[in-house]
Structures are given as C-alpha cells and as structure tokens.
Amino acid sequence: MMQNKKDNVTTLKPVKPCPICEKNSIQKYHPFCSNRCANVDLNRWLSGAYVIAGDDKQDENIELE
C-alpha cells in the first residue's frame, strides 16, 4: 500500500508576525523572524526594558524585614 504523503508531514507552528518587526515568523526562530530579532528581544529582557508591574506596598514590606 502507498502511504499518503501527508502522513509523513510534521505539523509546524502557525505563522505569526514577529513581535519585534512584524515580519512572518519562521520555524527556526519561532516566534521571531530571525536571530537578530530574537537577540533584540533578549537584550530588552536583560536590560530591564520589559517590566512587570508590582505592588509597591509589598515591596516596602520586603525591604523592612
């Protein structure tokens, strides 16, 4: 019996726009379009450009302890 070619196909992640430059993402660097955009995102995390807002009162309590 011949197998259908679709049986041998690996399902890829859906193509979505790169969060940095809005080009289509590619599988190798998902969710980014290139190594450059992946590095830009990493630099933003490491430099503190992405910040998760917290409760100031909770931070004050931690400092007092």
mmJSON file of the N, C-alpha and C atoms, coordinates in Angstrom:
{"data_MODEL":{"atom_site":{
"group_PDB":["ATOM","ATOM","ATOM","ATOM","ATOM","ATOM","ATOM","ATOM","ATOM","ATOM","ATOM","ATOM","ATOM","ATOM","ATOM","ATOM","ATOM","ATOM","ATOM","ATOM","ATOM","ATOM","ATOM","ATOM","ATOM","ATOM","ATOM","ATOM","ATOM","ATOM","ATOM","ATOM","ATOM","ATOM","ATOM","ATOM","ATOM","ATOM","ATOM","ATOM","ATOM","ATOM","ATOM","ATOM","ATOM","ATOM","ATOM","ATOM","ATOM","ATOM","ATOM","ATOM","ATOM","ATOM","ATOM","ATOM","ATOM","ATOM","ATOM","ATOM","ATOM","ATOM","ATOM","ATOM","ATOM","ATOM","ATOM","ATOM","ATOM","ATOM","ATOM","ATOM","ATOM","ATOM","ATOM","ATOM","ATOM","ATOM","ATOM","ATOM","ATOM","ATOM","ATOM","ATOM","ATOM","ATOM","ATOM","ATOM","ATOM","ATOM","ATOM","ATOM","ATOM","ATOM","ATOM","ATOM","ATOM","ATOM","ATOM","ATOM","ATOM","ATOM","ATOM","ATOM","ATOM","ATOM","ATOM","ATOM","ATOM","ATOM","ATOM","ATOM","ATOM","ATOM","ATOM","ATOM","ATOM","ATOM","ATOM","ATOM","ATOM","ATOM","ATOM","ATOM","ATOM","ATOM","ATOM","ATOM","ATOM","ATOM","ATOM","ATOM","ATOM","ATOM","ATOM","ATOM","ATOM","ATOM","ATOM","ATOM","ATOM","ATOM","ATOM","ATOM","ATOM","ATOM","ATOM","ATOM","ATOM","ATOM","ATOM","ATOM","ATOM","ATOM","ATOM","ATOM","ATOM","ATOM","ATOM","ATOM","ATOM","ATOM","ATOM","ATOM","ATOM","ATOM","ATOM","ATOM","ATOM","ATOM","ATOM","ATOM","ATOM","ATOM","ATOM","ATOM","ATOM","ATOM","ATOM","ATOM","ATOM","ATOM","ATOM","ATOM","ATOM","ATOM","ATOM","ATOM","ATOM","ATOM","ATOM","ATOM","ATOM","ATOM","ATOM"],
"id":[1,2,3,4,5,6,7,8,9,10,11,12,13,14,15,16,17,18,19,20,21,22,23,24,25,26,27,28,29,30,31,32,33,34,35,36,37,38,39,40,41,42,43,44,45,46,47,48,49,50,51,52,53,54,55,56,57,58,59,60,61,62,63,64,65,66,67,68,69,70,71,72,73,74,75,76,77,78,79,80,81,82,83,84,85,86,87,88,89,90,91,92,93,94,95,96,97,98,99,100,101,102,103,104,105,106,107,108,109,110,111,112,113,114,115,116,117,118,119,120,121,122,123,124,125,126,127,128,129,130,131,132,133,134,135,136,137,138,139,140,141,142,143,144,145,146,147,148,149,150,151,152,153,154,155,156,157,158,159,160,161,162,163,164,165,166,167,168,169,170,171,172,173,174,175,176,177,178,179,180,181,182,183,184,185,186,187,188,189,190,191,192,193,194,195],
"type_symbol":["N","C","C","N","C","C","N","C","C","N","C","C","N","C","C","N","C","C","N","C","C","N","C","C","N","C","C","N","C","C","N","C","C","N","C","C","N","C","C","N","C","C","N","C","C","N","C","C","N","C","C","N","C","C","N","C","C","N","C","C","N","C","C","N","C","C","N","C","C","N","C","C","N","C","C","N","C","C","N","C","C","N","C","C","N","C","C","N","C","C","N","C","C","N","C","C","N","C","C","N","C","C","N","C","C","N","C","C","N","C","C","N","C","C","N","C","C","N","C","C","N","C","C","N","C","C","N","C","C","N","C","C","N","C","C","N","C","C","N","C","C","N","C","C","N","C","C","N","C","C","N","C","C","N","C","C","N","C","C","N","C","C","N","C","C","N","C","C","N","C","C","N","C","C","N","C","C","N","C","C","N","C","C","N","C","C","N","C","C","N","C","C","N","C","C"],
"label_atom_id":["N","CA","C","N","CA","C","N","CA","C","N","CA","C","N","CA","C","N","CA","C","N","CA","C","N","CA","C","N","CA","C","N","CA","C","N","CA","C","N","CA","C","N","CA","C","N","CA","C","N","CA","C","N","CA","C","N","CA","C","N","CA","C","N","CA","C","N","CA","C","N","CA","C","N","CA","C","N","CA","C","N","CA","C","N","CA","C","N","CA","C","N","CA","C","N","CA","C","N","CA","C","N","CA","C","N","CA","C","N","CA","C","N","CA","C","N","CA","C","N","CA","C","N","CA","C","N","CA","C","N","CA","C","N","CA","C","N","CA","C","N","CA","C","N","CA","C","N","CA","C","N","CA","C","N","CA","C","N","CA","C","N","CA","C","N","CA","C","N","CA","C","N","CA","C","N","CA","C","N","CA","C","N","CA","C","N","CA","C","N","CA","C","N","CA","C","N","CA","C","N","CA","C","N","CA","C","N","CA","C","N","CA","C","N","CA","C","N","CA","C","N","CA","C","N","CA","C"],
"label_alt_id":[null,null,null,null,null,null,null,null,null,null,null,null,null,null,null,null,null,null,null,null,null,null,null,null,null,null,null,null,null,null,null,null,null,null,null,null,null,null,null,null,null,null,null,null,null,null,null,null,null,null,null,null,null,null,null,null,null,null,null,null,null,null,null,null,null,null,null,null,null,null,null,null,null,null,null,null,null,null,null,null,null,null,null,null,null,null,null,null,null,null,null,null,null,null,null,null,null,null,null,null,null,null,null,null,null,null,null,null,null,null,null,null,null,null,null,null,null,null,null,null,null,null,null,null,null,null,null,null,null,null,null,null,null,null,null,null,null,null,null,null,null,null,null,null,null,null,null,null,null,null,null,null,null,null,null,null,null,null,null,null,null,null,null,null,null,null,null,null,null,null,null,null,null,null,null,null,null,null,null,null,null,null,null,null,null,null,null,null,null,null,null,null,null,null,null],
"label_comp_id":["MET","MET","MET","MET","MET","MET","GLN","GLN","GLN","ASN","ASN","ASN","LYS","LYS","LYS","LYS","LYS","LYS","ASP","ASP","ASP","ASN","ASN","ASN","VAL","VAL","VAL","THR","THR","THR","THR","THR","THR","LEU","LEU","LEU","LYS","LYS","LYS","PRO","PRO","PRO","VAL","VAL","VAL","LYS","LYS","LYS","PRO","PRO","PRO","CYS","CYS","CYS","PRO","PRO","PRO","ILE","ILE","ILE","CYS","CYS","CYS","GLU","GLU","GLU","LYS","LYS","LYS","ASN","ASN","ASN","SER","SER","SER","ILE","ILE","ILE","GLN","GLN","GLN","LYS","LYS","LYS","TYR","TYR","TYR","HIS","HIS","HIS","PRO","PRO","PRO","PHE","PHE","PHE","CYS","CYS","CYS","SER","SER","SER","ASN","ASN","ASN","ARG","ARG","ARG","CYS","CYS","CYS","ALA","ALA","ALA","ASN","ASN","ASN","VAL","VAL","VAL","ASP","ASP","ASP","LEU","LEU","LEU","ASN","ASN","ASN","ARG","ARG","ARG","TRP","TRP","TRP","LEU","LEU","LEU","SER","SER","SER","GLY","GLY","GLY","ALA","ALA","ALA","TYR","TYR","TYR","VAL","VAL","VAL","ILE","ILE","ILE","ALA","ALA","ALA","GLY","GLY","GLY","ASP","ASP","ASP","ASP","ASP","ASP","LYS","LYS","LYS","GLN","GLN","GLN","ASP","ASP","ASP","GLU","GLU","GLU","ASN","ASN","ASN","ILE","ILE","ILE","GLU","GLU","GLU","LEU","LEU","LEU","GLU","GLU","GLU"],
"label_asym_id":["A","A","A","A","A","A","A","A","A","A","A","A","A","A","A","A","A","A","A","A","A","A","A","A","A","A","A","A","A","A","A","A","A","A","A","A","A","A","A","A","A","A","A","A","A","A","A","A","A","A","A","A","A","A","A","A","A","A","A","A","A","A","A","A","A","A","A","A","A","A","A","A","A","A","A","A","A","A","A","A","A","A","A","A","A","A","A","A","A","A","A","A","A","A","A","A","A","A","A","A","A","A","A","A","A","A","A","A","A","A","A","A","A","A","A","A","A","A","A","A","A","A","A","A","A","A","A","A","A","A","A","A","A","A","A","A","A","A","A","A","A","A","A","A","A","A","A","A","A","A","A","A","A","A","A","A","A","A","A","A","A","A","A","A","A","A","A","A","A","A","A","A","A","A","A","A","A","A","A","A","A","A","A","A","A","A","A","A","A","A","A","A","A","A","A"],
"label_entity_id":["1","1","1","1","1","1","1","1","1","1","1","1","1","1","1","1","1","1","1","1","1","1","1","1","1","1","1","1","1","1","1","1","1","1","1","1","1","1","1","1","1","1","1","1","1","1","1","1","1","1","1","1","1","1","1","1","1","1","1","1","1","1","1","1","1","1","1","1","1","1","1","1","1","1","1","1","1","1","1","1","1","1","1","1","1","1","1","1","1","1","1","1","1","1","1","1","1","1","1","1","1","1","1","1","1","1","1","1","1","1","1","1","1","1","1","1","1","1","1","1","1","1","1","1","1","1","1","1","1","1","1","1","1","1","1","1","1","1","1","1","1","1","1","1","1","1","1","1","1","1","1","1","1","1","1","1","1","1","1","1","1","1","1","1","1","1","1","1","1","1","1","1","1","1","1","1","1","1","1","1","1","1","1","1","1","1","1","1","1","1","1","1","1","1","1"],
"label_seq_id":[1,1,1,2,2,2,3,3,3,4,4,4,5,5,5,6,6,6,7,7,7,8,8,8,9,9,9,10,10,10,11,11,11,12,12,12,13,13,13,14,14,14,15,15,15,16,16,16,17,17,17,18,18,18,19,19,19,20,20,20,21,21,21,22,22,22,23,23,23,24,24,24,25,25,25,26,26,26,27,27,27,28,28,28,29,29,29,30,30,30,31,31,31,32,32,32,33,33,33,34,34,34,35,35,35,36,36,36,37,37,37,38,38,38,39,39,39,40,40,40,41,41,41,42,42,42,43,43,43,44,44,44,45,45,45,46,46,46,47,47,47,48,48,48,49,49,49,50,50,50,51,51,51,52,52,52,53,53,53,54,54,54,55,55,55,56,56,56,57,57,57,58,58,58,59,59,59,60,60,60,61,61,61,62,62,62,63,63,63,64,64,64,65,65,65],
"pdbx_PDB_ins_code":[null,null,null,null,null,null,null,null,null,null,null,null,null,null,null,null,null,null,null,null,null,null,null,null,null,null,null,null,null,null,null,null,null,null,null,null,null,null,null,null,null,null,null,null,null,null,null,null,null,null,null,null,null,null,null,null,null,null,null,null,null,null,null,null,null,null,null,null,null,null,null,null,null,null,null,null,null,null,null,null,null,null,null,null,null,null,null,null,null,null,null,null,null,null,null,null,null,null,null,null,null,null,null,null,null,null,null,null,null,null,null,null,null,null,null,null,null,null,null,null,null,null,null,null,null,null,null,null,null,null,null,null,null,null,null,null,null,null,null,null,null,null,null,null,null,null,null,null,null,null,null,null,null,null,null,null,null,null,null,null,null,null,null,null,null,null,null,null,null,null,null,null,null,null,null,null,null,null,null,null,null,null,null,null,null,null,null,null,null,null,null,null,null,null,null],
"Cartn_x":[0.827,0.0,0.87,0.465,1.173,0.648,1.586,1.184,0.94,0.003,-0.283,0.876,1.337,2.456,2.139,0.881,0.501,0.787,0.85,1.14,2.566,3.47,4.869,5.205,4.227,4.461,4.36,5.366,5.341,4.605,3.649,2.886,3.775,3.847,4.656,3.795,4.446,3.726,3.126,1.988,1.365,2.242,2.198,2.966,2.269,3.008,2.504,3.503,3.084,4.034,5.073,6.282,7.375,7.007,7.157,6.798,7.718,8.859,9.797,9.569,9.532,9.474,8.223,7.347,6.072,6.189,7.389,7.514,6.993,6.739,6.29,7.382,6.995,7.969,8.374,9.545,9.981,10.222,10.095,10.148,11.423,12.558,13.842,13.936,13.359,13.475,12.134,11.15,9.791,9.81,9.148,8.164,8.748,10.063,10.722,10.975,11.376,11.641,13.116,13.975,15.412,16.148,17.403,18.251,18.405,18.454,18.59,17.432,16.199,15.034,14.996,15.416,15.486,16.487,17.613,18.621,18.151,17.396,16.832,15.91,15.068,14.154,14.916,15.946,16.76,17.416,17.944,18.562,17.549,16.319,15.289,15.005,14.974,14.754,15.929,17.136,18.318,18.569,18.164,18.375,17.253,16.189,15.087,14.038,14.04,13.041,11.645,11.564,10.286,10.147,9.11,8.913,7.513,7.414,6.123,5.783,4.662,4.263,3.957,4.404,4.162,3.479,3.163,2.522,3.606,3.593,4.611,4.571,3.389,3.276,3.971,3.856,4.508,6.024,6.537,7.963,8.479,7.717,8.124,8.198,7.249,7.248,8.469,8.88,10.049,11.312,11.421,12.594,12.703,11.572,11.579,11.985,11.791,12.093,13.523],
"Cartn_y":[-1.188,0.0,1.25,2.236,3.521,4.387,4.989,5.903,7.279,7.941,9.304,10.197,11.104,11.985,12.844,13.12,13.95,13.246,11.918,11.171,11.421,11.792,11.995,13.453,14.319,15.747,16.088,16.805,17.284,18.61,18.704,19.936,21.012,22.149,23.27,24.226,25.047,26.054,27.049,27.624,28.566,29.803,30.337,31.542,32.733,33.439,34.632,35.748,36.989,38.077,38.11,38.452,38.608,39.743,39.546,40.604,41.825,41.697,42.814,43.649,42.981,43.737,43.469,42.576,42.27,41.461,41.002,40.096,38.725,37.824,36.484,35.74,35.044,34.259,33.035,32.485,31.252,30.207,28.956,27.851,27.847,28.099,28.006,28.989,30.177,31.214,31.56,30.697,30.956,31.485,32.549,33.302,34.46,34.483,35.58,35.223,36.231,36.005,35.74,36.076,35.917,35.876,35.514,35.515,36.942,37.904,39.3,39.731,39.437,39.825,39.073,37.815,37.052,37.718,38.177,38.847,40.209,40.929,42.214,41.987,40.964,40.651,40.256,39.426,39.02,40.234,41.147,42.359,43.195,43.27,44.035,43.424,42.094,41.439,41.699,41.538,41.675,43.111,44.083,45.485,46.05,45.274,45.73,46.535,46.502,47.245,46.655,45.351,44.703,44.633,45.245,45.287,44.794,43.954,43.502,44.357,45.054,45.957,45.163,45.683,45.026,45.969,45.465,46.246,46.912,48.253,48.988,48.656,48.439,48.126,46.813,45.845,44.557,44.735,45.552,45.809,46.486,47.411,48.094,47.118,46.179,45.188,44.298,43.936,43.07,43.803,45.109,45.877,46.069,46.148,46.364,45.115,43.956,42.705,42.42],
"Cartn_z":[0.0,0.0,0.0,-0.723,-0.732,0.401,1.094,2.151,1.559,2.125,1.71,2.164,1.322,1.67,2.882,3.104,4.244,5.568,5.561,6.784,7.273,6.394,6.745,7.048,7.017,7.21,8.687,9.179,10.56,10.605,11.495,11.615,12.224,11.559,12.037,12.843,13.628,14.379,13.396,13.701,12.775,12.574,11.385,11.076,11.722,12.554,13.218,12.99,13.13,12.941,14.058,13.699,14.657,15.617,16.931,17.877,17.816,17.16,17.081,15.815,14.64,13.379,12.543,12.992,12.338,11.041,10.653,9.511,9.948,9.0,9.35,10.106,11.161,11.922,11.118,11.456,10.813,11.893,11.517,12.462,13.307,12.687,13.391,14.556,14.421,15.449,16.092,15.951,16.43,17.859,18.189,17.429,16.629,16.461,15.76,14.3,13.512,12.094,11.826,12.781,12.566,13.906,13.833,15.018,15.553,14.66,15.061,15.949,15.532,16.326,17.658,17.67,18.915,19.865,19.343,20.168,20.652,19.831,20.254,21.44,21.369,22.459,23.722,23.577,24.726,25.373,24.56,25.093,25.868,25.367,26.078,27.441,27.526,28.82,29.757,29.252,30.105,30.551,29.745,30.1,30.965,31.178,32.022,31.294,29.972,29.209,29.394,29.626,29.913,31.429,31.955,33.394,33.721,34.726,35.207,36.413,36.325,37.399,38.659,39.775,41.054,42.015,43.183,44.222,45.067,45.131,45.883,47.369,47.942,49.36,49.682,48.807,49.018,48.992,48.082,48.02,49.28,49.848,51.076,52.242,52.313,53.393,53.324,52.152,51.97,52.423,52.098,52.47,53.988,54.672,56.114,56.88,56.338,57.036,57.125],
"occupancy":[1.0,1.0,1.0,1.0,1.0,1.0,1.0,1.0,1.0,1.0,1.0,1.0,1.0,1.0,1.0,1.0,1.0,1.0,1.0,1.0,1.0,1.0,1.0,1.0,1.0,1.0,1.0,1.0,1.0,1.0,1.0,1.0,1.0,1.0,1.0,1.0,1.0,1.0,1.0,1.0,1.0,1.0,1.0,1.0,1.0,1.0,1.0,1.0,1.0,1.0,1.0,1.0,1.0,1.0,1.0,1.0,1.0,1.0,1.0,1.0,1.0,1.0,1.0,1.0,1.0,1.0,1.0,1.0,1.0,1.0,1.0,1.0,1.0,1.0,1.0,1.0,1.0,1.0,1.0,1.0,1.0,1.0,1.0,1.0,1.0,1.0,1.0,1.0,1.0,1.0,1.0,1.0,1.0,1.0,1.0,1.0,1.0,1.0,1.0,1.0,1.0,1.0,1.0,1.0,1.0,1.0,1.0,1.0,1.0,1.0,1.0,1.0,1.0,1.0,1.0,1.0,1.0,1.0,1.0,1.0,1.0,1.0,1.0,1.0,1.0,1.0,1.0,1.0,1.0,1.0,1.0,1.0,1.0,1.0,1.0,1.0,1.0,1.0,1.0,1.0,1.0,1.0,1.0,1.0,1.0,1.0,1.0,1.0,1.0,1.0,1.0,1.0,1.0,1.0,1.0,1.0,1.0,1.0,1.0,1.0,1.0,1.0,1.0,1.0,1.0,1.0,1.0,1.0,1.0,1.0,1.0,1.0,1.0,1.0,1.0,1.0,1.0,1.0,1.0,1.0,1.0,1.0,1.0,1.0,1.0,1.0,1.0,1.0,1.0,1.0,1.0,1.0,1.0,1.0,1.0],
"B_iso_or_equiv":[0.0,0.0,0.0,0.0,0.0,0.0,0.0,0.0,0.0,0.0,0.0,0.0,0.0,0.0,0.0,0.0,0.0,0.0,0.0,0.0,0.0,0.0,0.0,0.0,0.0,0.0,0.0,0.0,0.0,0.0,0.0,0.0,0.0,0.0,0.0,0.0,0.0,0.0,0.0,0.0,0.0,0.0,0.0,0.0,0.0,0.0,0.0,0.0,0.0,0.0,0.0,0.0,0.0,0.0,0.0,0.0,0.0,0.0,0.0,0.0,0.0,0.0,0.0,0.0,0.0,0.0,0.0,0.0,0.0,0.0,0.0,0.0,0.0,0.0,0.0,0.0,0.0,0.0,0.0,0.0,0.0,0.0,0.0,0.0,0.0,0.0,0.0,0.0,0.0,0.0,0.0,0.0,0.0,0.0,0.0,0.0,0.0,0.0,0.0,0.0,0.0,0.0,0.0,0.0,0.0,0.0,0.0,0.0,0.0,0.0,0.0,0.0,0.0,0.0,0.0,0.0,0.0,0.0,0.0,0.0,0.0,0.0,0.0,0.0,0.0,0.0,0.0,0.0,0.0,0.0,0.0,0.0,0.0,0.0,0.0,0.0,0.0,0.0,0.0,0.0,0.0,0.0,0.0,0.0,0.0,0.0,0.0,0.0,0.0,0.0,0.0,0.0,0.0,0.0,0.0,0.0,0.0,0.0,0.0,0.0,0.0,0.0,0.0,0.0,0.0,0.0,0.0,0.0,0.0,0.0,0.0,0.0,0.0,0.0,0.0,0.0,0.0,0.0,0.0,0.0,0.0,0.0,0.0,0.0,0.0,0.0,0.0,0.0,0.0,0.0,0.0,0.0,0.0,0.0,0.0],
"pdbx_formal_charge":[null,null,null,null,null,null,null,null,null,null,null,null,null,null,null,null,null,null,null,null,null,null,null,null,null,null,null,null,null,null,null,null,null,null,null,null,null,null,null,null,null,null,null,null,null,null,null,null,null,null,null,null,null,null,null,null,null,null,null,null,null,null,null,null,null,null,null,null,null,null,null,null,null,null,null,null,null,null,null,null,null,null,null,null,null,null,null,null,null,null,null,null,null,null,null,null,null,null,null,null,null,null,null,null,null,null,null,null,null,null,null,null,null,null,null,null,null,null,null,null,null,null,null,null,null,null,null,null,null,null,null,null,null,null,null,null,null,null,null,null,null,null,null,null,null,null,null,null,null,null,null,null,null,null,null,null,null,null,null,null,null,null,null,null,null,null,null,null,null,null,null,null,null,null,null,null,null,null,null,null,null,null,null,null,null,null,null,null,null,null,null,null,null,null,null],
"auth_seq_id":[1,1,1,2,2,2,3,3,3,4,4,4,5,5,5,6,6,6,7,7,7,8,8,8,9,9,9,10,10,10,11,11,11,12,12,12,13,13,13,14,14,14,15,15,15,16,16,16,17,17,17,18,18,18,19,19,19,20,20,20,21,21,21,22,22,22,23,23,23,24,24,24,25,25,25,26,26,26,27,27,27,28,28,28,29,29,29,30,30,30,31,31,31,32,32,32,33,33,33,34,34,34,35,35,35,36,36,36,37,37,37,38,38,38,39,39,39,40,40,40,41,41,41,42,42,42,43,43,43,44,44,44,45,45,45,46,46,46,47,47,47,48,48,48,49,49,49,50,50,50,51,51,51,52,52,52,53,53,53,54,54,54,55,55,55,56,56,56,57,57,57,58,58,58,59,59,59,60,60,60,61,61,61,62,62,62,63,63,63,64,64,64,65,65,65],
"auth_comp_id":["MET","MET","MET","MET","MET","MET","GLN","GLN","GLN","ASN","ASN","ASN","LYS","LYS","LYS","LYS","LYS","LYS","ASP","ASP","ASP","ASN","ASN","ASN","VAL","VAL","VAL","THR","THR","THR","THR","THR","THR","LEU","LEU","LEU","LYS","LYS","LYS","PRO","PRO","PRO","VAL","VAL","VAL","LYS","LYS","LYS","PRO","PRO","PRO","CYS","CYS","CYS","PRO","PRO","PRO","ILE","ILE","ILE","CYS","CYS","CYS","GLU","GLU","GLU","LYS","LYS","LYS","ASN","ASN","ASN","SER","SER","SER","ILE","ILE","ILE","GLN","GLN","GLN","LYS","LYS","LYS","TYR","TYR","TYR","HIS","HIS","HIS","PRO","PRO","PRO","PHE","PHE","PHE","CYS","CYS","CYS","SER","SER","SER","ASN","ASN","ASN","ARG","ARG","ARG","CYS","CYS","CYS","ALA","ALA","ALA","ASN","ASN","ASN","VAL","VAL","VAL","ASP","ASP","ASP","LEU","LEU","LEU","ASN","ASN","ASN","ARG","ARG","ARG","TRP","TRP","TRP","LEU","LEU","LEU","SER","SER","SER","GLY","GLY","GLY","ALA","ALA","ALA","TYR","TYR","TYR","VAL","VAL","VAL","ILE","ILE","ILE","ALA","ALA","ALA","GLY","GLY","GLY","ASP","ASP","ASP","ASP","ASP","ASP","LYS","LYS","LYS","GLN","GLN","GLN","ASP","ASP","ASP","GLU","GLU","GLU","ASN","ASN","ASN","ILE","ILE","ILE","GLU","GLU","GLU","LEU","LEU","LEU","GLU","GLU","GLU"],
"auth_asym_id":["A","A","A","A","A","A","A","A","A","A","A","A","A","A","A","A","A","A","A","A","A","A","A","A","A","A","A","A","A","A","A","A","A","A","A","A","A","A","A","A","A","A","A","A","A","A","A","A","A","A","A","A","A","A","A","A","A","A","A","A","A","A","A","A","A","A","A","A","A","A","A","A","A","A","A","A","A","A","A","A","A","A","A","A","A","A","A","A","A","A","A","A","A","A","A","A","A","A","A","A","A","A","A","A","A","A","A","A","A","A","A","A","A","A","A","A","A","A","A","A","A","A","A","A","A","A","A","A","A","A","A","A","A","A","A","A","A","A","A","A","A","A","A","A","A","A","A","A","A","A","A","A","A","A","A","A","A","A","A","A","A","A","A","A","A","A","A","A","A","A","A","A","A","A","A","A","A","A","A","A","A","A","A","A","A","A","A","A","A","A","A","A","A","A","A"],
"auth_atom_id":["N","CA","C","N","CA","C","N","CA","C","N","CA","C","N","CA","C","N","CA","C","N","CA","C","N","CA","C","N","CA","C","N","CA","C","N","CA","C","N","CA","C","N","CA","C","N","CA","C","N","CA","C","N","CA","C","N","CA","C","N","CA","C","N","CA","C","N","CA","C","N","CA","C","N","CA","C","N","CA","C","N","CA","C","N","CA","C","N","CA","C","N","CA","C","N","CA","C","N","CA","C","N","CA","C","N","CA","C","N","CA","C","N","CA","C","N","CA","C","N","CA","C","N","CA","C","N","CA","C","N","CA","C","N","CA","C","N","CA","C","N","CA","C","N","CA","C","N","CA","C","N","CA","C","N","CA","C","N","CA","C","N","CA","C","N","CA","C","N","CA","C","N","CA","C","N","CA","C","N","CA","C","N","CA","C","N","CA","C","N","CA","C","N","CA","C","N","CA","C","N","CA","C","N","CA","C","N","CA","C","N","CA","C","N","CA","C","N","CA","C","N","CA","C","N","CA","C"],
"pdbx_PDB_model_num":[1,1,1,1,1,1,1,1,1,1,1,1,1,1,1,1,1,1,1,1,1,1,1,1,1,1,1,1,1,1,1,1,1,1,1,1,1,1,1,1,1,1,1,1,1,1,1,1,1,1,1,1,1,1,1,1,1,1,1,1,1,1,1,1,1,1,1,1,1,1,1,1,1,1,1,1,1,1,1,1,1,1,1,1,1,1,1,1,1,1,1,1,1,1,1,1,1,1,1,1,1,1,1,1,1,1,1,1,1,1,1,1,1,1,1,1,1,1,1,1,1,1,1,1,1,1,1,1,1,1,1,1,1,1,1,1,1,1,1,1,1,1,1,1,1,1,1,1,1,1,1,1,1,1,1,1,1,1,1,1,1,1,1,1,1,1,1,1,1,1,1,1,1,1,1,1,1,1,1,1,1,1,1,1,1,1,1,1,1,1,1,1,1,1,1]
}}}
